Amino acid sequence: SAHAPDGGVAAGADELFLVLPEGVGWAMIAATAAGPGAEPFAAGLADAGVDGQSFADAVELARRGAREAVERGEALVLRSSRDDEDLRRAEASESSLRAALEGGVELRLAYQPKYDVQSQEIGGAEALLRHRCDEYGEIPPMEFLGVAARVGLLTELQRWALGAAIDSVREWSEAGQLPFPISVNVATEDLFTEDFVA
């Protein structure tokens, strides 16, 4: 489906294109199509004019969305030309994370101070993982951690962060420069693995 100034319907060999007129929302159509007693269906949605998408772009994106809906067993998949860039960015981030874990480069810890409002002193710090991708530069934590969780790298990343924090604490302690404790974020399930404490 794709928005156009004038609505319309076109049927292909195994697909039906519904072009919605301006002002008619997807939700209204989806609620009607997926209402009680309706036959199961899979649909791809795209908007012409969004992210610079032409009407032809929207039709192709809607077609791809419908194929994805069938593959996933979902009723509706919304597609945008931005999805392709997001996919490329996620793939680059995954590749960069794997390389970083092998060589320890492009990963670092940033230490965020914990301020005690009563004593008005810094009482500790939190070790925060940071990642830089050669292609896209600094990747926000929520983004690269999401990629890591999806591809099974989250535990390995957490272990890297924990090891790097321990190394930092050791270095600072040996130099007599450790005035407060360091916190490291760890997923709950990792706390229960047999080798975590070691």
PyMOL commands that set and color helices and strands:
alter all, ss='L'
color gray80, all
select helices_A, chain A and resi 26-33+50-52+55-72+81-103+141-151+154-174+188-191
alter helices_A, ss='H'
color red, helices_A
select strands_A, chain A and resi 2-4+8-11+16-21+43-45+76-78+107-116+121-133+137-139+182-184
alter strands_A, ss='S'
color yellow, strands_A
deselect
rebuild
show_as cartoon
